[in-house]
């Protein structure tokens, strides 16, 4: 991986129209903060993949960030 586009994840309980709740049962918990889109250098940060994003969750995120990206 080079420079993927990512969204921050938080465990906040706050309500925000830009937050997409991560469903239970995944390795990651909390909300995806779709207003926090950034590019991440995986190599420089020694990052690794924790889990795959379910298709329905990805679609929910893309609906919100699509107007920002395109």
ABEGO torsion letter per residue (X at the ends): XBBBBBBBBBABABBBAABBBBBBGBABBEBBBAABBBBBBAAAAGBBBABBBBAAAAAAAAAAAAAAAX
